[in-house]
Amino acid sequence: MINFYEAVMRPSWARLESGQAAEVWAQSSERFAAQVVGPHFEAVCREYVLGPGRSLLGTALGEVGAGVVTDPAARQRIQVDVAAVEPGSGGARPAVALLGEAKWGTVMGVKHLERLRRARELLTGRGLDTARCGLACFSAAGFTDALREEAARGGVLLIGLEELYGRSMPSAVLG
């Protein structure tokens, strides 16, 4: 409720008081999706990896979070919405177990997978252990046929609302 207030109501309070609620919502719905719904969906995806999605990784988890991978060659930053790290033990160093992207209102395609592959490549180049790093696309809006074909070949998990809310599990296991 507080997030809704901050993203939609507070910036337009005078217009709301004058009865322009429909117009305010029409102009604020994208901002609400970007500032409230999107980040909440990303958090749900991270919680999924910590809970029922753990079995998909085939490894022990150390930490699950989000981050940014800098790509100096392309002069860009790659946002990673879901990142899972295996704990190191003894002489073993921690390893990146999963990199994922989460989209609430976007049908995900191969370009999303390519960004994740690039992030993994950059992390490998920086000396991180990514030998068993899986890739995952989380989407509430679905996946393109081309991305589904990539998933059928292996190496990427597609996780939609049915998986996130416990109605089914992806058939692949990474690891």
C-alpha positions as CSV (number, residue, x, y, z in Angstrom):
1,M,0.0,0.0,0.0
2,I,2.8,2.4,0.9
3,N,4.6,1.6,-2.4
4,F,1.4,2.3,-4.3
5,Y,0.9,5.6,-2.5
6,E,4.5,6.7,-3.2
7,A,4.4,5.6,-6.9
8,V,0.9,6.7,-7.9
9,M,-1.0,8.8,-5.3
10,R,1.6,11.2,-3.8
11,P,2.8,12.6,-7.1
12,S,-0.7,13.3,-8.2
13,W,-2.6,14.1,-5.0
14,A,-4.2,17.3,-6.3
15,R,-5.5,15.6,-9.4
16,L,-6.9,12.6,-7.4
17,E,-8.7,15.0,-5.0
18,S,-10.3,16.7,-8.1
19,G,-11.8,13.4,-9.3
20,Q,-9.2,12.5,-12.0
21,A,-8.4,9.0,-10.7
22,A,-8.8,7.3,-14.1
23,E,-6.5,9.7,-15.8
24,V,-4.0,9.5,-13.0
25,W,-3.9,5.7,-13.3
26,A,-3.6,5.8,-17.1
27,Q,-0.5,8.0,-16.7
28,S,0.9,6.2,-13.6
29,S,0.4,2.5,-14.4
30,E,3.7,2.1,-16.3
31,R,5.6,3.8,-13.4
32,F,3.8,1.5,-10.9
33,A,4.8,-1.5,-12.9
34,A,8.4,-0.4,-13.1
35,Q,8.8,0.9,-9.6
36,V,6.6,-1.5,-7.6
37,V,5.4,-4.6,-9.5
38,G,8.7,-5.3,-11.3
39,P,10.9,-5.2,-8.2
40,H,8.4,-7.3,-6.3
41,F,8.3,-9.9,-9.0
42,E,12.1,-10.0,-9.0
43,A,12.0,-10.6,-5.2
44,V,9.4,-13.4,-5.7
45,C,11.8,-15.1,-8.2
46,R,14.7,-14.9,-5.7
47,E,12.5,-16.4,-3.0
48,Y,11.5,-19.2,-5.4
49,V,15.2,-20.1,-6.0
50,L,15.7,-20.2,-2.2
51,G,12.6,-22.4,-1.8
52,P,11.1,-24.8,-4.3
53,G,13.5,-23.9,-7.0
54,R,16.5,-25.1,-5.0
55,S,16.0,-28.6,-6.4
56,L,16.5,-27.3,-9.9
57,L,20.1,-26.3,-9.3
58,G,21.4,-29.7,-8.1
59,T,23.8,-27.9,-5.7
60,A,23.9,-26.3,-2.3
61,L,23.2,-22.6,-2.2
62,G,25.2,-20.1,-0.3
63,E,23.5,-16.8,-1.2
64,V,20.8,-15.6,-3.6
65,G,20.6,-12.0,-4.6
66,A,20.8,-9.6,-7.5
67,G,23.6,-7.6,-9.0
68,V,25.2,-5.9,-12.0
69,V,27.9,-7.2,-14.3
70,T,29.8,-4.4,-16.1
71,D,30.7,-5.1,-19.7
72,P,33.5,-2.7,-20.6
73,A,33.7,-3.7,-24.2
74,A,30.1,-2.8,-24.8
75,R,30.1,0.0,-22.3
76,Q,27.0,-1.3,-20.6
77,R,25.9,-2.8,-17.3
78,I,24.0,-6.1,-17.3
79,Q,21.4,-6.3,-14.6
80,V,21.1,-9.7,-13.1
81,D,17.9,-10.1,-11.2
82,V,18.5,-13.5,-9.7
83,A,22.0,-14.7,-8.8
84,A,22.8,-17.8,-6.8
85,V,26.2,-18.6,-5.4
86,E,27.4,-22.0,-4.1
87,P,29.2,-21.8,-0.9
88,G,32.9,-22.6,-0.9
89,S,34.2,-25.2,1.5
90,G,37.7,-26.0,2.5
91,G,40.0,-25.0,-0.3
92,A,37.1,-24.6,-2.8
93,R,36.1,-21.1,-3.8
94,P,32.5,-20.1,-4.1
95,A,31.0,-20.7,-7.6
96,V,28.2,-19.0,-9.5
97,A,25.4,-21.5,-9.7
98,L,22.7,-19.5,-11.4
99,L,22.1,-16.2,-13.3
100,G,18.6,-15.2,-14.0
101,E,16.5,-12.4,-15.5
102,A,13.0,-11.6,-14.3
103,K,10.4,-9.7,-16.3
104,W,6.8,-9.0,-15.2
105,G,5.2,-7.6,-18.2
106,T,7.5,-8.6,-21.0
107,V,7.4,-11.8,-23.1
108,M,11.0,-13.0,-22.8
109,G,13.0,-13.9,-25.9
110,V,16.5,-15.1,-27.0
111,K,17.9,-11.6,-26.4
112,H,17.3,-12.0,-22.7
113,L,19.1,-15.3,-22.8
114,E,22.0,-13.7,-24.7
115,R,22.4,-11.1,-22.0
116,L,22.7,-13.8,-19.4
117,R,25.2,-15.7,-21.4
118,R,27.3,-12.5,-21.8
119,A,27.1,-11.9,-18.1
120,R,28.3,-15.5,-17.4
121,E,31.1,-15.0,-19.9
122,L,32.3,-11.8,-18.3
123,L,32.2,-13.4,-14.8
124,T,34.3,-16.3,-16.1
125,G,36.8,-13.8,-17.6
126,R,37.1,-12.3,-14.1
127,G,38.2,-15.6,-12.6
128,L,34.9,-16.7,-11.1
129,D,33.9,-20.4,-11.2
130,T,31.0,-20.5,-13.6
131,A,31.6,-24.1,-14.9
132,R,28.1,-25.2,-13.6
133,C,26.4,-21.9,-13.8
134,G,22.9,-22.3,-15.1
135,L,20.7,-19.6,-16.7
136,A,17.1,-18.9,-16.0
137,C,14.4,-16.7,-17.4
138,F,11.5,-15.8,-15.1
139,S,8.5,-14.2,-16.8
140,A,4.9,-13.5,-15.8
141,A,4.1,-12.7,-19.5
142,G,5.5,-15.8,-21.1
143,F,8.3,-16.8,-23.5
144,T,8.8,-16.6,-27.3
145,D,8.9,-19.8,-29.3
146,A,12.6,-19.3,-30.1
147,L,13.4,-19.1,-26.4
148,R,11.3,-22.2,-25.8
149,E,13.3,-24.0,-28.5
150,E,16.6,-22.9,-26.7
151,A,15.2,-24.3,-23.4
152,A,14.3,-27.6,-25.1
153,R,18.0,-28.0,-26.2
154,G,19.0,-27.4,-22.5
155,G,21.1,-24.9,-20.6
156,V,18.2,-22.5,-19.7
157,L,15.3,-22.8,-17.4
158,L,12.0,-21.1,-18.2
159,I,10.0,-20.3,-15.1
160,G,6.6,-18.8,-15.3
161,L,3.8,-18.0,-12.9
162,E,2.7,-21.7,-12.7
163,E,6.1,-22.7,-11.5
164,L,6.5,-19.7,-9.2
165,Y,3.2,-20.4,-7.5
166,G,3.6,-24.1,-7.1
167,R,1.4,-25.5,-9.8
168,S,4.2,-27.2,-11.8
169,M,8.0,-27.4,-11.9
170,P,10.3,-26.9,-14.9
171,S,11.3,-30.3,-16.4
172,A,15.0,-29.5,-16.6
173,V,17.5,-29.6,-13.7
174,L,20.7,-27.6,-13.9
175,G,24.0,-28.9,-12.5
